[in-house]
């Protein structure tokens, strides 16, 4: 069994409703949220701000936590209580964020090619966790807990606008939810 990897990411939007994504180099080119791994003595919010700036050059302010997204191999057996599953087994804290200033403050990290995309015209080649997190963030959800596959099945062509539903027990806009947003 592998160790659980703790990571952070942010759904960063600007004043015109665009979303900041990173085109990942290497392997199959896909788009993902800016973010990275947690350092040993770093909180998830601090790690998210640091990682977004390191990857994209943009300084952001966190608004809230969209949710926790576990990225794992869906065909792997469920690990016993207290154990991690086989690699990849990643728990990503995804935050909603906005720009803190009007221009990138630094250079981008290798492997991330940041680009702004209109929220209604996102690329189809999104990682599964990115697809779910962006859909949740754009729908105003918070407190989401999701398991996402490490990779899309070959036939999957879902898009955030295809309407990822709110999982049972999750907060969504409207209804009887009294949770914080």
C-alpha positions in Angstrom: 0.0 0.0 0.0 1.2 3.5 -0.8 1.2 6.5 1.4 -1.6 9.0 1.0 -0.4 12.1 -0.9 -1.9 15.4 0.4 -2.3 18.1 -2.3 -4.0 21.4 -2.8 -5.6 23.1 -5.8 -7.6 26.2 -6.5 -10.5 27.1 -8.8 -9.2 30.7 -9.6 -11.6 33.0 -11.3 -11.2 36.6 -12.5 -13.6 39.5 -12.6 -14.9 38.5 -16.1 -15.8 34.9 -15.0 -12.8 33.2 -16.6 -11.1 30.2 -14.8 -7.3 29.7 -14.6 -6.2 26.3 -15.7 -2.7 24.7 -16.3 -2.0 22.7 -19.4 0.1 19.9 -18.1 3.1 18.9 -20.2 4.3 15.3 -20.4 2.2 12.3 -21.2 -1.2 13.1 -22.6 -1.7 16.9 -22.5 -4.5 17.6 -20.2 -5.8 20.7 -18.3 -5.8 20.8 -14.5 -6.2 23.2 -11.7 -3.1 25.1 -10.4 -1.9 23.6 -7.2 0.6 21.1 -5.7 1.6 19.0 -2.8 1.5 20.0 0.8 4.8 20.6 2.5 5.5 19.0 5.8 4.7 21.9 8.1 2.3 23.9 5.9 -1.5 24.3 6.2 -3.7 23.5 3.2 -4.7 27.2 2.7 -1.0 28.4 2.8 0.0 25.6 0.5 -2.7 26.5 -2.0 -1.7 30.2 -2.2 2.0 29.2 -2.5 1.3 26.6 -5.1 -0.9 28.7 -7.3 1.7 31.5 -7.3 4.6 29.1 -8.0 2.8 27.4 -10.9 1.1 30.4 -12.5 2.7 33.6 -11.2 -0.6 34.9 -9.9 -1.2 35.9 -6.3 -4.6 34.7 -5.1 -6.9 35.2 -2.1 -8.8 32.1 -1.0 -12.6 32.5 -0.7 -13.6 29.1 0.8 -13.0 25.4 0.6 -15.0 23.8 -2.3 -14.2 20.3 -1.0 -12.0 17.3 -0.7 -11.4 15.2 -3.7 -9.8 11.8 -3.4 -8.0 10.7 -6.6 -7.5 7.0 -6.8 -7.6 4.0 -9.2 -11.3 3.1 -9.4 -10.5 -0.5 -10.2 -8.4 -0.9 -7.0 -10.0 -2.7 -4.1 -11.1 -0.4 -1.2 -8.3 -0.3 1.4 -9.0 -1.5 4.9 -9.8 1.1 7.5 -6.8 3.2 8.4 -4.9 2.2 5.3 -4.2 4.0 2.0 -5.0 2.5 -1.3 -2.5 1.8 -4.1 -0.9 4.7 -6.0 -2.2 7.1 -7.0 -4.0 7.8 -3.8 -4.2 11.5 -3.4 -6.4 13.7 -1.3 -6.8 17.2 -2.8 -8.1 20.2 -0.8 -9.7 22.3 -3.5 -10.3 26.0 -2.7 -12.3 28.7 -4.5 -10.0 31.7 -5.1 -9.9 35.1 -6.7 -7.0 37.2 -7.9 -5.3 39.4 -5.3 -3.7 41.7 -7.9 -4.0 42.6 -11.6 -0.9 41.0 -13.1 1.1 37.8 -12.6 3.8 38.4 -10.0 6.3 35.9 -11.2 7.2 33.3 -13.8 5.4 30.0 -14.2 6.7 26.7 -13.0 8.0 24.1 -15.6 5.2 21.7 -16.5 2.4 24.2 -16.1 1.3 26.4 -19.0 -1.4 28.6 -17.5 -4.3 30.0 -19.5 -7.6 31.7 -18.8 -10.7 30.0 -20.1 -14.3 31.3 -20.1 -16.3 29.2 -17.6 -18.8 28.3 -20.3 -16.1 27.1 -22.7 -13.6 25.0 -20.8 -11.4 22.6 -22.6 -12.7 19.0 -22.9 -9.3 17.5 -21.9 -9.7 18.1 -18.2 -8.5 15.8 -15.5 -11.4 14.0 -13.8 -10.8 15.8 -10.5 -10.5 19.2 -12.3 -13.8 18.5 -14.1 -15.6 17.7 -10.8 -14.1 20.5 -8.8 -14.7 23.2 -11.4 -18.3 22.0 -11.8 -18.8 22.1 -8.0 -17.1 25.6 -7.7 -19.1 27.1 -10.5 -22.3 25.7 -9.0 -21.5 27.4 -5.7 -21.1 24.2 -3.8 -18.9 23.9 -0.7 -18.1 21.0 1.7 -18.0 18.5 -1.2 -16.5 15.1 -0.6 -15.8 13.2 -3.8 -13.9 10.2 -5.0 -12.6 10.8 -8.5 -10.9 8.4 -10.8 -7.2 8.9 -11.6 -8.1 8.9 -15.3 -11.2 9.1 -17.4 -12.5 5.9 -18.9 -11.7 5.9 -22.6 -15.3 6.7 -23.6 -15.8 9.6 -21.1 -16.3 13.0 -22.7 -18.1 14.7 -19.8 -17.7 18.4 -19.5 -18.3 20.6 -16.4 -21.4 22.1 -18.1 -22.9 18.6 -18.5 -24.2 19.0 -14.9 -22.3 17.0 -12.3 -25.0 16.5 -9.7 -24.7 17.2 -6.0 -23.8 13.9 -4.2 -26.0 12.9 -1.4 -25.3 14.8 1.8 -23.4 17.6 0.0 -24.2 21.3 0.1 -25.6 22.9 -3.0 -27.2 26.3 -3.8 -30.8 26.6 -2.7 -32.9 24.0 -1.0 -32.8 23.3 2.7 -29.0 23.6 3.1 -28.1 25.9 5.9 -24.3 25.3 5.5 -21.8 28.1 5.2 -20.9 29.3 1.7 
